[in-house]
Amino acid sequence: HLYAHPGKRYLAKNAAFAPLAHTLLETFPDARLVCCLREPEAALSSQLSCLHPSLRALHGDYRQQRFARRMTELYGFYYRNLLDALTPAQATGRQRVVFLPLPALAEFERTVADTYRGLGLKLTSELRERLAFRARSMRDWRSSHRHDPTDLPVPAKLLQRSFVGLRARFDFDADRVVTPREARDDLGEVAGL
């Protein structure tokens, strides 16, 4: 993408980059990362419910519990890796990283403005106008995707082991953008990780 469009900024919204966060920052010194973080059980539940119809269509009666267990372990690694890789020690110097908890999206305009500020980017008046328009059109939108994190086909002990300490490291209920510097205390090491 960057080769075909020189001079452009590449934007990737891909959760699969979670294990590569540290490498991305090292490889692309001008990279900036916006890490959307959602409460782990809810994120896992949403992902599994989205994948289920496709997996059934492609594989028939697939090993749902085995797949869910593997995804649980993978999610635990992804979350810990993001928090480990993007601590202030790793994201020193320029403003390169912000964490975006899901509840912050309720205030779309403010959240985008705070994200820009947290990344040291200028928010133009044209973009502010577009944000205001988009915010008005989004106010009544609600996702039709329904899932229940309490119905995960995963043993409670595995959930606990995979996600241990994450809430102590990050406030998933925060209603604003969080920079690594602000989250320094939350991102410290937790026993058992």
PyMOL CGO cylinders between C-alpha atoms (Angstrom):
from pymol import cmd
from pymol.cgo import CYLINDER

trace = [
    CYLINDER, 0.00, 0.00, 0.00, 2.70, 2.47, 0.96, 0.3, 1, 1, 1, 1, 1, 1,
    CYLINDER, 2.70, 2.47, 0.96, 4.69, 1.60, -2.17, 0.3, 1, 1, 1, 1, 1, 1,
    CYLINDER, 4.69, 1.60, -2.17, 1.71, 2.19, -4.46, 0.3, 1, 1, 1, 1, 1, 1,
    CYLINDER, 1.71, 2.19, -4.46, 0.75, 5.45, -2.74, 0.3, 1, 1, 1, 1, 1, 1,
    CYLINDER, 0.75, 5.45, -2.74, 3.96, 7.29, -1.78, 0.3, 1, 1, 1, 1, 1, 1,
    CYLINDER, 3.96, 7.29, -1.78, 3.52, 10.26, 0.51, 0.3, 1, 1, 1, 1, 1, 1,
    CYLINDER, 3.52, 10.26, 0.51, 0.23, 8.98, 1.92, 0.3, 1, 1, 1, 1, 1, 1,
    CYLINDER, 0.23, 8.98, 1.92, -0.40, 7.89, 5.49, 0.3, 1, 1, 1, 1, 1, 1,
    CYLINDER, -0.40, 7.89, 5.49, -1.43, 4.25, 5.74, 0.3, 1, 1, 1, 1, 1, 1,
    CYLINDER, -1.43, 4.25, 5.74, -4.42, 3.56, 7.98, 0.3, 1, 1, 1, 1, 1, 1,
    CYLINDER, -4.42, 3.56, 7.98, -5.03, 0.00, 9.11, 0.3, 1, 1, 1, 1, 1, 1,
    CYLINDER, -5.03, 0.00, 9.11, -7.87, -1.06, 11.35, 0.3, 1, 1, 1, 1, 1, 1,
    CYLINDER, -7.87, -1.06, 11.35, -6.93, -4.63, 12.05, 0.3, 1, 1, 1, 1, 1, 1,
    CYLINDER, -6.93, -4.63, 12.05, -6.97, -6.37, 15.40, 0.3, 1, 1, 1, 1, 1, 1,
    CYLINDER, -6.97, -6.37, 15.40, -4.56, -8.93, 13.98, 0.3, 1, 1, 1, 1, 1, 1,
    CYLINDER, -4.56, -8.93, 13.98, -1.82, -6.29, 14.41, 0.3, 1, 1, 1, 1, 1, 1,
    CYLINDER, -1.82, -6.29, 14.41, -2.14, -6.52, 18.20, 0.3, 1, 1, 1, 1, 1, 1,
    CYLINDER, -2.14, -6.52, 18.20, 0.78, -8.94, 18.61, 0.3, 1, 1, 1, 1, 1, 1,
    CYLINDER, 0.78, -8.94, 18.61, 2.89, -6.75, 16.32, 0.3, 1, 1, 1, 1, 1, 1,
    CYLINDER, 2.89, -6.75, 16.32, 2.50, -3.44, 18.16, 0.3, 1, 1, 1, 1, 1, 1,
    CYLINDER, 2.50, -3.44, 18.16, 6.10, -3.20, 19.39, 0.3, 1, 1, 1, 1, 1, 1,
    CYLINDER, 6.10, -3.20, 19.39, 7.48, -4.30, 16.00, 0.3, 1, 1, 1, 1, 1, 1,
    CYLINDER, 7.48, -4.30, 16.00, 5.29, -1.77, 14.17, 0.3, 1, 1, 1, 1, 1, 1,
    CYLINDER, 5.29, -1.77, 14.17, 6.61, 1.06, 16.34, 0.3, 1, 1, 1, 1, 1, 1,
    CYLINDER, 6.61, 1.06, 16.34, 10.21, -0.06, 15.78, 0.3, 1, 1, 1, 1, 1, 1,
    CYLINDER, 10.21, -0.06, 15.78, 9.81, -0.63, 12.04, 0.3, 1, 1, 1, 1, 1, 1,
    CYLINDER, 9.81, -0.63, 12.04, 7.85, 2.54, 11.35, 0.3, 1, 1, 1, 1, 1, 1,
    CYLINDER, 7.85, 2.54, 11.35, 9.38, 5.31, 13.50, 0.3, 1, 1, 1, 1, 1, 1,
    CYLINDER, 9.38, 5.31, 13.50, 6.70, 7.79, 12.42, 0.3, 1, 1, 1, 1, 1, 1,
    CYLINDER, 6.70, 7.79, 12.42, 3.82, 5.37, 13.12, 0.3, 1, 1, 1, 1, 1, 1,
    CYLINDER, 3.82, 5.37, 13.12, 1.03, 6.34, 15.46, 0.3, 1, 1, 1, 1, 1, 1,
    CYLINDER, 1.03, 6.34, 15.46, -1.21, 3.75, 17.05, 0.3, 1, 1, 1, 1, 1, 1,
    CYLINDER, -1.21, 3.75, 17.05, -4.78, 4.11, 18.24, 0.3, 1, 1, 1, 1, 1, 1,
    CYLINDER, -4.78, 4.11, 18.24, -5.53, 1.04, 20.33, 0.3, 1, 1, 1, 1, 1, 1,
    CYLINDER, -5.53, 1.04, 20.33, -9.25, 0.42, 20.71, 0.3, 1, 1, 1, 1, 1, 1,
    CYLINDER, -9.25, 0.42, 20.71, -9.66, -1.56, 23.88, 0.3, 1, 1, 1, 1, 1, 1,
    CYLINDER, -9.66, -1.56, 23.88, -12.91, -3.19, 24.87, 0.3, 1, 1, 1, 1, 1, 1,
    CYLINDER, -12.91, -3.19, 24.87, -13.65, -5.20, 27.98, 0.3, 1, 1, 1, 1, 1, 1,
    CYLINDER, -13.65, -5.20, 27.98, -11.97, -8.58, 27.17, 0.3, 1, 1, 1, 1, 1, 1,
    CYLINDER, -11.97, -8.58, 27.17, -14.93, -10.92, 27.74, 0.3, 1, 1, 1, 1, 1, 1,
    CYLINDER, -14.93, -10.92, 27.74, -17.24, -8.71, 25.68, 0.3, 1, 1, 1, 1, 1, 1,
    CYLINDER, -17.24, -8.71, 25.68, -14.69, -8.43, 22.86, 0.3, 1, 1, 1, 1, 1, 1,
    CYLINDER, -14.69, -8.43, 22.86, -14.18, -12.18, 22.82, 0.3, 1, 1, 1, 1, 1, 1,
    CYLINDER, -14.18, -12.18, 22.82, -17.93, -12.84, 22.88, 0.3, 1, 1, 1, 1, 1, 1,
    CYLINDER, -17.93, -12.84, 22.88, -18.47, -10.44, 19.99, 0.3, 1, 1, 1, 1, 1, 1,
    CYLINDER, -18.47, -10.44, 19.99, -15.69, -11.98, 17.91, 0.3, 1, 1, 1, 1, 1, 1,
    CYLINDER, -15.69, -11.98, 17.91, -16.87, -15.54, 18.50, 0.3, 1, 1, 1, 1, 1, 1,
    CYLINDER, -16.87, -15.54, 18.50, -20.47, -14.69, 17.66, 0.3, 1, 1, 1, 1, 1, 1,
    CYLINDER, -20.47, -14.69, 17.66, -19.35, -12.97, 14.43, 0.3, 1, 1, 1, 1, 1, 1,
    CYLINDER, -19.35, -12.97, 14.43, -17.17, -15.89, 13.36, 0.3, 1, 1, 1, 1, 1, 1,
    CYLINDER, -17.17, -15.89, 13.36, -19.63, -18.66, 14.27, 0.3, 1, 1, 1, 1, 1, 1,
    CYLINDER, -19.63, -18.66, 14.27, -21.93, -18.44, 11.18, 0.3, 1, 1, 1, 1, 1, 1,
    CYLINDER, -21.93, -18.44, 11.18, -18.98, -18.41, 8.78, 0.3, 1, 1, 1, 1, 1, 1,
    CYLINDER, -18.98, -18.41, 8.78, -17.21, -21.26, 10.54, 0.3, 1, 1, 1, 1, 1, 1,
    CYLINDER, -17.21, -21.26, 10.54, -20.43, -23.33, 10.49, 0.3, 1, 1, 1, 1, 1, 1,
    CYLINDER, -20.43, -23.33, 10.49, -20.94, -22.61, 6.80, 0.3, 1, 1, 1, 1, 1, 1,
    CYLINDER, -20.94, -22.61, 6.80, -17.36, -23.50, 5.88, 0.3, 1, 1, 1, 1, 1, 1,
    CYLINDER, -17.36, -23.50, 5.88, -16.69, -26.36, 8.28, 0.3, 1, 1, 1, 1, 1, 1,
    CYLINDER, -16.69, -26.36, 8.28, -20.06, -27.70, 9.35, 0.3, 1, 1, 1, 1, 1, 1,
    CYLINDER, -20.06, -27.70, 9.35, -20.06, -28.93, 12.93, 0.3, 1, 1, 1, 1, 1, 1,
    CYLINDER, -20.06, -28.93, 12.93, -16.65, -27.49, 13.86, 0.3, 1, 1, 1, 1, 1, 1,
    CYLINDER, -16.65, -27.49, 13.86, -15.10, -27.89, 17.31, 0.3, 1, 1, 1, 1, 1, 1,
    CYLINDER, -15.10, -27.89, 17.31, -16.73, -24.79, 18.76, 0.3, 1, 1, 1, 1, 1, 1,
    CYLINDER, -16.73, -24.79, 18.76, -15.50, -25.20, 22.34, 0.3, 1, 1, 1, 1, 1, 1,
    CYLINDER, -15.50, -25.20, 22.34, -11.95, -25.99, 21.26, 0.3, 1, 1, 1, 1, 1, 1,
    CYLINDER, -11.95, -25.99, 21.26, -11.94, -22.97, 18.95, 0.3, 1, 1, 1, 1, 1, 1,
    CYLINDER, -11.94, -22.97, 18.95, -13.38, -20.73, 21.70, 0.3, 1, 1, 1, 1, 1, 1,
    CYLINDER, -13.38, -20.73, 21.70, -10.70, -21.91, 24.14, 0.3, 1, 1, 1, 1, 1, 1,
    CYLINDER, -10.70, -21.91, 24.14, -7.91, -21.15, 21.67, 0.3, 1, 1, 1, 1, 1, 1,
    CYLINDER, -7.91, -21.15, 21.67, -9.40, -17.72, 20.93, 0.3, 1, 1, 1, 1, 1, 1,
    CYLINDER, -9.40, -17.72, 20.93, -9.58, -17.01, 24.68, 0.3, 1, 1, 1, 1, 1, 1,
    CYLINDER, -9.58, -17.01, 24.68, -5.88, -17.75, 25.09, 0.3, 1, 1, 1, 1, 1, 1,
    CYLINDER, -5.88, -17.75, 25.09, -5.07, -15.69, 22.00, 0.3, 1, 1, 1, 1, 1, 1,
    CYLINDER, -5.07, -15.69, 22.00, -7.09, -12.72, 23.26, 0.3, 1, 1, 1, 1, 1, 1,
    CYLINDER, -7.09, -12.72, 23.26, -5.33, -12.88, 26.62, 0.3, 1, 1, 1, 1, 1, 1,
    CYLINDER, -5.33, -12.88, 26.62, -1.99, -12.73, 24.83, 0.3, 1, 1, 1, 1, 1, 1,
    CYLINDER, -1.99, -12.73, 24.83, -3.14, -9.89, 22.55, 0.3, 1, 1, 1, 1, 1, 1,
    CYLINDER, -3.14, -9.89, 22.55, -4.27, -7.73, 25.45, 0.3, 1, 1, 1, 1, 1, 1,
    CYLINDER, -4.27, -7.73, 25.45, -1.16, -8.34, 27.56, 0.3, 1, 1, 1, 1, 1, 1,
    CYLINDER, -1.16, -8.34, 27.56, 1.09, -7.79, 24.56, 0.3, 1, 1, 1, 1, 1, 1,
    CYLINDER, 1.09, -7.79, 24.56, -0.55, -4.47, 23.68, 0.3, 1, 1, 1, 1, 1, 1,
    CYLINDER, -0.55, -4.47, 23.68, -0.31, -3.22, 27.23, 0.3, 1, 1, 1, 1, 1, 1,
    CYLINDER, -0.31, -3.22, 27.23, 3.29, -4.45, 27.58, 0.3, 1, 1, 1, 1, 1, 1,
    CYLINDER, 3.29, -4.45, 27.58, 4.46, -3.12, 24.21, 0.3, 1, 1, 1, 1, 1, 1,
    CYLINDER, 4.46, -3.12, 24.21, 2.82, 0.26, 24.50, 0.3, 1, 1, 1, 1, 1, 1,
    CYLINDER, 2.82, 0.26, 24.50, 3.86, 1.31, 27.97, 0.3, 1, 1, 1, 1, 1, 1,
    CYLINDER, 3.86, 1.31, 27.97, 5.53, 4.70, 28.34, 0.3, 1, 1, 1, 1, 1, 1,
    CYLINDER, 5.53, 4.70, 28.34, 8.96, 3.03, 28.27, 0.3, 1, 1, 1, 1, 1, 1,
    CYLINDER, 8.96, 3.03, 28.27, 8.19, 1.62, 24.81, 0.3, 1, 1, 1, 1, 1, 1,
    CYLINDER, 8.19, 1.62, 24.81, 6.36, 4.69, 23.48, 0.3, 1, 1, 1, 1, 1, 1,
    CYLINDER, 6.36, 4.69, 23.48, 8.87, 7.31, 24.58, 0.3, 1, 1, 1, 1, 1, 1,
    CYLINDER, 8.87, 7.31, 24.58, 9.60, 10.48, 22.69, 0.3, 1, 1, 1, 1, 1, 1,
    CYLINDER, 9.60, 10.48, 22.69, 6.91, 11.74, 20.37, 0.3, 1, 1, 1, 1, 1, 1,
    CYLINDER, 6.91, 11.74, 20.37, 3.25, 11.15, 21.07, 0.3, 1, 1, 1, 1, 1, 1,
    CYLINDER, 3.25, 11.15, 21.07, 2.74, 7.86, 19.24, 0.3, 1, 1, 1, 1, 1, 1,
    CYLINDER, 2.74, 7.86, 19.24, 0.10, 5.89, 21.09, 0.3, 1, 1, 1, 1, 1, 1,
    CYLINDER, 0.10, 5.89, 21.09, -3.35, 6.42, 22.56, 0.3, 1, 1, 1, 1, 1, 1,
    CYLINDER, -3.35, 6.42, 22.56, -5.72, 3.92, 24.06, 0.3, 1, 1, 1, 1, 1, 1,
    CYLINDER, -5.72, 3.92, 24.06, -9.36, 4.26, 23.14, 0.3, 1, 1, 1, 1, 1, 1,
    CYLINDER, -9.36, 4.26, 23.14, -11.74, 2.49, 25.54, 0.3, 1, 1, 1, 1, 1, 1,
    CYLINDER, -11.74, 2.49, 25.54, -15.07, 1.61, 23.93, 0.3, 1, 1, 1, 1, 1, 1,
    CYLINDER, -15.07, 1.61, 23.93, -17.19, 3.89, 26.20, 0.3, 1, 1, 1, 1, 1, 1,
    CYLINDER, -17.19, 3.89, 26.20, -15.22, 6.91, 24.93, 0.3, 1, 1, 1, 1, 1, 1,
    CYLINDER, -15.22, 6.91, 24.93, -16.93, 6.53, 21.55, 0.3, 1, 1, 1, 1, 1, 1,
    CYLINDER, -16.93, 6.53, 21.55, -20.18, 7.79, 23.08, 0.3, 1, 1, 1, 1, 1, 1,
    CYLINDER, -20.18, 7.79, 23.08, -18.68, 11.28, 22.73, 0.3, 1, 1, 1, 1, 1, 1,
    CYLINDER, -18.68, 11.28, 22.73, -17.44, 10.90, 19.16, 0.3, 1, 1, 1, 1, 1, 1,
    CYLINDER, -17.44, 10.90, 19.16, -16.32, 14.48, 18.44, 0.3, 1, 1, 1, 1, 1, 1,
    CYLINDER, -16.32, 14.48, 18.44, -14.52, 14.89, 21.75, 0.3, 1, 1, 1, 1, 1, 1,
    CYLINDER, -14.52, 14.89, 21.75, -12.90, 11.47, 21.42, 0.3, 1, 1, 1, 1, 1, 1,
    CYLINDER, -12.90, 11.47, 21.42, -11.52, 12.15, 17.94, 0.3, 1, 1, 1, 1, 1, 1,
    CYLINDER, -11.52, 12.15, 17.94, -10.26, 15.57, 19.03, 0.3, 1, 1, 1, 1, 1, 1,
    CYLINDER, -10.26, 15.57, 19.03, -8.62, 14.05, 22.12, 0.3, 1, 1, 1, 1, 1, 1,
    CYLINDER, -8.62, 14.05, 22.12, -7.11, 11.28, 19.98, 0.3, 1, 1, 1, 1, 1, 1,
    CYLINDER, -7.11, 11.28, 19.98, -5.56, 13.85, 17.65, 0.3, 1, 1, 1, 1, 1, 1,
    CYLINDER, -5.56, 13.85, 17.65, -4.27, 15.85, 20.62, 0.3, 1, 1, 1, 1, 1, 1,
    CYLINDER, -4.27, 15.85, 20.62, -2.90, 12.70, 22.26, 0.3, 1, 1, 1, 1, 1, 1,
    CYLINDER, -2.90, 12.70, 22.26, -1.01, 11.85, 19.06, 0.3, 1, 1, 1, 1, 1, 1,
    CYLINDER, -1.01, 11.85, 19.06, 0.29, 15.38, 18.57, 0.3, 1, 1, 1, 1, 1, 1,
    CYLINDER, 0.29, 15.38, 18.57, -1.71, 15.86, 15.36, 0.3, 1, 1, 1, 1, 1, 1,
    CYLINDER, -1.71, 15.86, 15.36, -3.45, 19.02, 14.20, 0.3, 1, 1, 1, 1, 1, 1,
    CYLINDER, -3.45, 19.02, 14.20, -7.23, 18.90, 13.87, 0.3, 1, 1, 1, 1, 1, 1,
    CYLINDER, -7.23, 18.90, 13.87, -8.14, 21.15, 10.93, 0.3, 1, 1, 1, 1, 1, 1,
    CYLINDER, -8.14, 21.15, 10.93, -11.31, 23.22, 10.85, 0.3, 1, 1, 1, 1, 1, 1,
    CYLINDER, -11.31, 23.22, 10.85, -12.48, 21.18, 7.84, 0.3, 1, 1, 1, 1, 1, 1,
    CYLINDER, -12.48, 21.18, 7.84, -12.12, 17.96, 9.81, 0.3, 1, 1, 1, 1, 1, 1,
    CYLINDER, -12.12, 17.96, 9.81, -13.91, 19.51, 12.80, 0.3, 1, 1, 1, 1, 1, 1,
    CYLINDER, -13.91, 19.51, 12.80, -16.86, 20.32, 10.53, 0.3, 1, 1, 1, 1, 1, 1,
    CYLINDER, -16.86, 20.32, 10.53, -16.92, 16.78, 9.15, 0.3, 1, 1, 1, 1, 1, 1,
    CYLINDER, -16.92, 16.78, 9.15, -16.78, 15.37, 12.68, 0.3, 1, 1, 1, 1, 1, 1,
    CYLINDER, -16.78, 15.37, 12.68, -19.70, 17.52, 13.77, 0.3, 1, 1, 1, 1, 1, 1,
    CYLINDER, -19.70, 17.52, 13.77, -21.75, 16.32, 10.79, 0.3, 1, 1, 1, 1, 1, 1,
    CYLINDER, -21.75, 16.32, 10.79, -20.81, 12.67, 11.38, 0.3, 1, 1, 1, 1, 1, 1,
    CYLINDER, -20.81, 12.67, 11.38, -21.54, 12.95, 15.12, 0.3, 1, 1, 1, 1, 1, 1,
    CYLINDER, -21.54, 12.95, 15.12, -25.05, 14.22, 14.40, 0.3, 1, 1, 1, 1, 1, 1,
    CYLINDER, -25.05, 14.22, 14.40, -25.71, 11.33, 12.02, 0.3, 1, 1, 1, 1, 1, 1,
    CYLINDER, -25.71, 11.33, 12.02, -24.35, 8.79, 14.52, 0.3, 1, 1, 1, 1, 1, 1,
    CYLINDER, -24.35, 8.79, 14.52, -26.28, 9.87, 17.60, 0.3, 1, 1, 1, 1, 1, 1,
    CYLINDER, -26.28, 9.87, 17.60, -29.14, 7.41, 17.15, 0.3, 1, 1, 1, 1, 1, 1,
    CYLINDER, -29.14, 7.41, 17.15, -27.16, 4.57, 15.57, 0.3, 1, 1, 1, 1, 1, 1,
    CYLINDER, -27.16, 4.57, 15.57, -27.02, 1.29, 17.48, 0.3, 1, 1, 1, 1, 1, 1,
    CYLINDER, -27.02, 1.29, 17.48, -25.35, -1.90, 16.38, 0.3, 1, 1, 1, 1, 1, 1,
    CYLINDER, -25.35, -1.90, 16.38, -27.71, -4.75, 15.55, 0.3, 1, 1, 1, 1, 1, 1,
    CYLINDER, -27.71, -4.75, 15.55, -25.08, -7.29, 16.58, 0.3, 1, 1, 1, 1, 1, 1,
    CYLINDER, -25.08, -7.29, 16.58, -26.20, -9.08, 19.74, 0.3, 1, 1, 1, 1, 1, 1,
    CYLINDER, -26.20, -9.08, 19.74, -24.14, -11.42, 21.89, 0.3, 1, 1, 1, 1, 1, 1,
    CYLINDER, -24.14, -11.42, 21.89, -23.94, -12.31, 25.55, 0.3, 1, 1, 1, 1, 1, 1,
    CYLINDER, -23.94, -12.31, 25.55, -20.52, -12.58, 27.21, 0.3, 1, 1, 1, 1, 1, 1,
    CYLINDER, -20.52, -12.58, 27.21, -22.04, -14.79, 29.92, 0.3, 1, 1, 1, 1, 1, 1,
    CYLINDER, -22.04, -14.79, 29.92, -22.76, -17.43, 27.26, 0.3, 1, 1, 1, 1, 1, 1,
    CYLINDER, -22.76, -17.43, 27.26, -19.13, -17.96, 26.26, 0.3, 1, 1, 1, 1, 1, 1,
    CYLINDER, -19.13, -17.96, 26.26, -18.43, -21.68, 25.68, 0.3, 1, 1, 1, 1, 1, 1,
    CYLINDER, -18.43, -21.68, 25.68, -15.26, -21.37, 27.76, 0.3, 1, 1, 1, 1, 1, 1,
    CYLINDER, -15.26, -21.37, 27.76, -14.60, -22.56, 31.31, 0.3, 1, 1, 1, 1, 1, 1,
    CYLINDER, -14.60, -22.56, 31.31, -14.56, -19.72, 33.84, 0.3, 1, 1, 1, 1, 1, 1,
    CYLINDER, -14.56, -19.72, 33.84, -11.09, -20.76, 35.02, 0.3, 1, 1, 1, 1, 1, 1,
    CYLINDER, -11.09, -20.76, 35.02, -9.68, -20.33, 31.52, 0.3, 1, 1, 1, 1, 1, 1,
    CYLINDER, -9.68, -20.33, 31.52, -11.25, -16.87, 31.23, 0.3, 1, 1, 1, 1, 1, 1,
    CYLINDER, -11.25, -16.87, 31.23, -9.79, -15.91, 34.58, 0.3, 1, 1, 1, 1, 1, 1,
    CYLINDER, -9.79, -15.91, 34.58, -6.34, -17.29, 33.73, 0.3, 1, 1, 1, 1, 1, 1,
    CYLINDER, -6.34, -17.29, 33.73, -6.29, -15.69, 30.27, 0.3, 1, 1, 1, 1, 1, 1,
    CYLINDER, -6.29, -15.69, 30.27, -7.45, -12.26, 31.41, 0.3, 1, 1, 1, 1, 1, 1,
    CYLINDER, -7.45, -12.26, 31.41, -5.85, -12.15, 34.87, 0.3, 1, 1, 1, 1, 1, 1,
    CYLINDER, -5.85, -12.15, 34.87, -4.68, -8.71, 35.89, 0.3, 1, 1, 1, 1, 1, 1,
    CYLINDER, -4.68, -8.71, 35.89, -5.96, -6.87, 32.81, 0.3, 1, 1, 1, 1, 1, 1,
    CYLINDER, -5.96, -6.87, 32.81, -8.49, -4.76, 34.74, 0.3, 1, 1, 1, 1, 1, 1,
    CYLINDER, -8.49, -4.76, 34.74, -5.78, -3.77, 37.19, 0.3, 1, 1, 1, 1, 1, 1,
    CYLINDER, -5.78, -3.77, 37.19, -3.70, -2.53, 34.24, 0.3, 1, 1, 1, 1, 1, 1,
    CYLINDER, -3.70, -2.53, 34.24, -6.36, -0.71, 32.25, 0.3, 1, 1, 1, 1, 1, 1,
    CYLINDER, -6.36, -0.71, 32.25, -9.73, 0.92, 32.90, 0.3, 1, 1, 1, 1, 1, 1,
    CYLINDER, -9.73, 0.92, 32.90, -11.92, -0.57, 30.16, 0.3, 1, 1, 1, 1, 1, 1,
    CYLINDER, -11.92, -0.57, 30.16, -14.82, 1.59, 31.37, 0.3, 1, 1, 1, 1, 1, 1,
    CYLINDER, -14.82, 1.59, 31.37, -13.00, 4.90, 30.88, 0.3, 1, 1, 1, 1, 1, 1,
    CYLINDER, -13.00, 4.90, 30.88, -15.08, 7.36, 28.91, 0.3, 1, 1, 1, 1, 1, 1,
    CYLINDER, -15.08, 7.36, 28.91, -12.12, 9.24, 27.43, 0.3, 1, 1, 1, 1, 1, 1,
    CYLINDER, -12.12, 9.24, 27.43, -8.94, 8.69, 25.45, 0.3, 1, 1, 1, 1, 1, 1,
    CYLINDER, -8.94, 8.69, 25.45, -6.04, 7.48, 27.62, 0.3, 1, 1, 1, 1, 1, 1,
    CYLINDER, -6.04, 7.48, 27.62, -2.38, 8.08, 26.78, 0.3, 1, 1, 1, 1, 1, 1,
    CYLINDER, -2.38, 8.08, 26.78, 0.33, 5.70, 28.00, 0.3, 1, 1, 1, 1, 1, 1,
    CYLINDER, 0.33, 5.70, 28.00, 1.72, 8.53, 30.17, 0.3, 1, 1, 1, 1, 1, 1,
    CYLINDER, 1.72, 8.53, 30.17, -1.66, 9.00, 31.88, 0.3, 1, 1, 1, 1, 1, 1,
    CYLINDER, -1.66, 9.00, 31.88, -2.03, 5.26, 32.31, 0.3, 1, 1, 1, 1, 1, 1,
    CYLINDER, -2.03, 5.26, 32.31, 1.49, 4.76, 33.67, 0.3, 1, 1, 1, 1, 1, 1,
    CYLINDER, 1.49, 4.76, 33.67, 0.25, 3.48, 37.03, 0.3, 1, 1, 1, 1, 1, 1,
    CYLINDER, 0.25, 3.48, 37.03, -2.35, 1.24, 35.39, 0.3, 1, 1, 1, 1, 1, 1,
    CYLINDER, -2.35, 1.24, 35.39, 0.17, -0.22, 32.96, 0.3, 1, 1, 1, 1, 1, 1,
    CYLINDER, 0.17, -0.22, 32.96, 2.70, -1.30, 35.58, 0.3, 1, 1, 1, 1, 1, 1,
    CYLINDER, 2.70, -1.30, 35.58, 3.56, -4.93, 36.04, 0.3, 1, 1, 1, 1, 1, 1,
    CYLINDER, 3.56, -4.93, 36.04, 1.00, -7.12, 37.76, 0.3, 1, 1, 1, 1, 1, 1,
    CYLINDER, 1.00, -7.12, 37.76, 2.06, -10.20, 39.66, 0.3, 1, 1, 1, 1, 1, 1,
    CYLINDER, 2.06, -10.20, 39.66, 1.33, -13.39, 37.79, 0.3, 1, 1, 1, 1, 1, 1,
    CYLINDER, 1.33, -13.39, 37.79, 1.66, -12.02, 34.24, 0.3, 1, 1, 1, 1, 1, 1,
]
cmd.load_cgo(trace, "trace")
